[in-house]
Amino acid sequence: MKVSVIIPTYNRNVSLNNVLPTYLCQPHLGEIIIVDDGSSSRVANSLDGPVDERIKVLRNEKNGGLPFSRNRGLEIATCELVFFGEDDLYLPEDFLAILVEEIRAQDLDIIASRLIQIEDEKDLFVEPGPIEEDVIDREKMVGRFNRTVGGTIEVPFVHACALMKRSSVGDRRYDTGYRGNAFREETDFYLRSLGAGCHIGFTDKTCVYHLKSPELKKDGCGDNTTLGYKIQKHRNNIRFLWKNRRAVRDVTTYSFLQHLTFTLLRGASRKKAALQATQ
């Protein structure tokens, strides 16, 4: 089974070149579709090394956002399976092989692995020990995707970097009404997939490494330190909760108002923690 990898990117040419070798070495790789989301410097002119026939580059003439870019990649994907990557995401050598095996063995439509957030390249491919706690917080409807679960389990949603069957996706697309590098656009996609009968899995048999250094936070699909980002995040959350209110009731015990309050308090607590870290 071959995999189409879709990587949206925006103004991260150096980071993209750093992660690409970890995608190109994957045994099930069929193609990599890079969607240049209107970068100031064209990605097609900035790729390192010899030309690899498996790499295709699409360019948005203006910045359209993550949902728009993922949809563009899906439109031209030719393989049986699709994996959504990112321009700051590193894959272990056997990563796709393990996910392909699990999606087959467990008869799943979508699967994602542990996701390890790191701030320094020295921590790449250093897998943390077991963290035994529920991977899905069903009250607040957020994921703790660095957790261990003792294998592969079914869940209502996963993080953005998932492998999925192209046939199961069908005509379903990411909602482009979610703006910026913000919040909830992936969960919206997964809840709609769940409602269409898809089986979604999470496995701790492998993991990916998300490099979130201070430098990278200032670039990419959106600067997540700005007031504009915070406004977009809350706007996206309101859109998500209202649009998916029936599906949300099946997954969570929180009310609409509790979810709004949780998101506001979560942002405030993170801001407080960031201020304390600088003191």
VOGU-3710 file (C-alpha; in Angstrom, 3 decimals, decimal comma):
1> mkvsviipty> 0,000/0,000/0,000  1,464/3,322/-1,074  1,039/6,604/0,792  0,539/10,156/-0,479  2,078/12,558/2,049  0,615/16,082/2,063  2,688/18,844/3,684  1,301/22,404/3,800  4,061/24,952/4,366  4,430/28,695/4,706
11> nrnvslnnvl> 7,727/30,606/5,047  9,585/27,660/6,552  11,898/26,610/3,752  14,790/25,750/6,077  12,606/23,694/8,404  10,957/21,933/5,459  14,335/20,925/4,043  15,337/19,594/7,460  12,323/17,291/7,812  12,002/16,090/4,197
21> ptylcqphlg> 14,699/13,371/4,465  12,670/11,690/7,225  9,707/11,456/4,831  11,680/10,361/1,772  13,141/7,318/3,568  9,715/5,831/4,396  9,251/2,408/2,686  5,554/2,928/1,781  6,013/6,412/0,339  4,392/6,931/-3,047
31> eiiivddgss> 4,525/10,724/-3,333  5,004/13,902/-1,320  2,681/16,766/-2,161  4,060/20,030/-0,786  1,499/22,830/-0,743  3,301/26,182/-0,682  0,712/28,412/0,985  1,839/31,666/-0,608  5,339/31,786/0,929  7,334/34,942/0,271
41> srvansldgp> 10,100/32,739/-1,190  8,842/30,002/-3,511  9,301/26,542/-2,008  9,904/24,951/-5,428  13,059/27,051/-5,789  14,309/26,332/-2,267  14,419/22,534/-2,021  17,842/21,093/-1,195  19,582/18,231/-2,954  18,819/16,477/-6,251
51> vderikvlrn> 15,303/16,479/-7,661  13,217/13,574/-6,341  10,476/12,455/-8,737  8,189/11,661/-5,801  7,981/15,331/-4,765  5,245/17,525/-6,240  4,902/21,200/-5,323  1,637/23,142/-5,515  1,600/26,880/-4,868  -1,238/29,010/-3,524
61> ekngglpfsr> -0,798/32,477/-4,939  -2,098/33,874/-1,656  -2,151/32,428/1,844  -5,255/30,250/2,126  -4,657/28,577/5,497  -4,202/24,977/6,585  -7,676/23,606/5,677  -7,473/25,083/2,172  -3,942/23,733/1,629  -4,788/20,252/2,905
71> nrgleiatce> -7,771/20,148/0,561  -5,591/21,094/-2,408  -3,267/18,227/-1,624  -6,169/15,786/-1,289  -7,495/16,757/-4,715  -4,396/15,455/-6,495  -3,366/12,613/-4,150  -3,074/9,379/-6,145  -2,232/6,739/-3,524  -4,479/4,388/-1,582
81> lvffgeddly> -3,491/6,012/1,725  -2,944/9,675/2,652  -0,801/11,028/5,484  -0,947/14,675/6,572  2,515/15,847/7,527  3,851/19,205/8,632  6,950/21,251/7,864  8,269/20,900/11,430  7,408/17,213/11,908  10,087/14,503/11,986
91> lpedflailv> 9,281/10,836/11,261  11,234/7,809/12,548  12,405/5,472/9,759  9,728/2,815/10,342  6,909/5,248/11,062  4,674/4,788/8,005  5,329/1,031/7,942  3,915/0,705/11,472  0,878/2,882/10,748  0,130/0,995/7,524
101> eeiraqdldi> 0,312/-2,316/9,374  -1,979/-1,059/12,153  -4,586/0,439/9,824  -4,748/-2,962/8,088  -4,656/-5,151/11,188  -7,235/-3,143/13,131  -9,479/-2,468/10,107  -9,384/1,289/10,691  -10,102/4,188/8,359  -7,885/6,738/10,134
111> iasrliqied> -4,963/6,261/12,513  -2,493/8,520/14,315  0,499/7,836/16,542  1,884/9,417/19,679  2,967/12,995/19,052  5,993/14,193/21,018  6,417/17,965/21,329  10,068/19,053/21,576  11,790/22,440/21,622  15,334/21,329/20,780
121> ekdlfvepgp> 16,696/19,109/17,994  18,804/17,191/20,520  15,564/15,559/21,692  14,701/14,181/18,251  13,946/10,444/18,195  14,317/10,174/21,963  11,064/8,492/22,877  9,808/9,328/26,367  8,759/6,542/28,687  5,187/5,452/29,348
131> ieedvidrek> 2,660/8,141/30,272  -0,393/6,178/31,324  -3,390/8,478/31,246  -6,492/8,712/29,081  -5,478/9,945/25,646  -8,824/11,740/25,170  -10,181/14,088/27,821  -13,875/13,518/27,200  -14,962/16,389/29,441  -12,940/19,113/27,759
141> mvgrfnrtvg> -12,722/17,294/24,422  -8,991/17,683/23,935  -6,343/15,085/23,214  -3,201/14,205/25,156  -1,420/12,592/22,272  1,905/11,947/23,979  0,234/9,278/26,161  0,652/5,502/26,035  -2,325/3,172/25,691  -0,772/-0,293/25,476
151> gtievpfvha> -1,158/-0,733/21,730  -3,892/0,579/19,445  -7,324/1,786/20,560  -10,333/3,427/18,901  -10,920/7,098/19,702  -13,367/9,793/18,511  -10,597/12,021/17,117  -6,822/12,331/16,802  -4,287/15,065/16,027  -3,684/16,572/12,588
161> calmkrssvg> -0,876/14,223/11,497  -2,862/11,092/10,702  -2,839/8,339/8,101  -6,175/7,650/6,404  -7,685/5,570/3,632  -8,353/7,679/0,559  -11,555/5,716/-0,089  -12,825/6,493/3,431  -12,201/10,215/2,949  -14,201/10,293/-0,283
171> drrydtgyrg> -15,468/13,818/-0,949  -15,043/14,921/2,667  -12,800/17,974/3,000  -11,501/20,294/5,699  -13,819/23,206/6,432  -12,102/26,341/5,116  -14,246/28,461/7,431  -11,644/27,778/10,139  -9,024/30,474/9,808  -5,370/30,819/10,725
181> nafreetdfy> -3,069/28,353/12,465  -5,620/28,047/15,183  -7,899/25,466/16,691  -10,512/22,767/16,038  -10,327/22,393/12,247  -8,925/18,848/12,569  -11,418/17,789/15,246  -14,227/19,044/13,002  -12,938/16,829/10,180  -12,682/13,779/12,456
191> lrslgagchi> -16,130/14,183/14,000  -17,664/14,366/10,549  -15,679/11,254/9,603  -16,917/9,518/12,742  -20,492/10,441/11,862  -19,987/8,941/8,407  -19,066/5,601/9,988  -15,274/5,837/9,982  -13,231/4,001/12,613  -10,463/6,181/14,065
201> gftdktcvyh> -7,494/4,727/15,918  -4,628/5,905/18,080  -1,481/3,819/18,546  1,539/4,091/20,816  3,558/1,632/18,709  5,331/4,554/17,070  5,492/8,348/17,409  6,303/11,543/15,543  8,367/14,471/16,798  6,970/17,992/16,522
211> lkspelkkdg> 9,733/20,578/16,785  8,225/23,729/18,301  11,244/25,936/18,852  10,748/29,667/19,628  12,047/30,528/16,145  9,532/28,289/14,370  6,614/29,705/16,363  7,164/33,058/14,659  6,778/31,630/11,146  4,713/28,881/9,575
221> cgdnttlgyk> 0,988/28,982/8,934  0,480/31,661/11,540  2,234/33,346/14,444  0,558/31,789/17,473  1,820/34,502/19,817  -0,276/37,342/18,394  -3,592/38,771/19,515  -4,967/37,914/16,076  -4,174/34,234/16,642  -5,979/34,264/19,999
231> iqkhrnnirf> -9,046/35,869/18,428  -9,030/33,312/15,598  -8,705/30,470/18,094  -11,823/31,517/20,017  -13,728/32,238/16,822  -12,836/28,766/15,527  -13,909/27,175/18,793  -17,330/28,865/18,703  -17,776/27,807/15,074  -16,797/24,222/15,900
241> lwknrravrd> -19,001/23,872/18,981  -22,083/25,283/17,261  -21,612/23,460/13,962  -20,948/20,090/15,630  -23,173/20,549/18,676  -24,994/17,232/18,200  -21,803/15,233/17,631  -20,086/17,007/20,528  -22,860/15,903/22,889  -22,064/12,281/22,008
251> vttysflqhl> -18,362/12,704/22,852  -18,185/15,068/25,805  -19,956/15,758/29,091  -19,241/19,505/28,950  -21,948/21,937/27,891  -21,510/24,550/25,151  -20,911/27,272/27,771  -18,439/25,102/29,704  -16,416/24,536/26,546  -16,239/28,259/25,837
261> tftllrgasr> -15,168/28,964/29,409  -12,572/26,187/29,313  -10,971/27,595/26,170  -10,772/31,087/27,650  -9,288/29,817/30,925  -6,863/27,551/29,074  -5,503/30,509/27,147  -5,173/32,567/30,329  -3,338/29,771/32,177  -0,878/29,314/29,297
271> kkaalqatq> -0,187/33,048/29,228  0,464/32,999/32,981  2,824/30,022/32,635  4,719/31,762/29,830  5,150/34,916/31,928  6,399/32,881/34,896  8,915/31,100/32,669  10,461/34,422/31,614  10,847/35,719/35,163
//
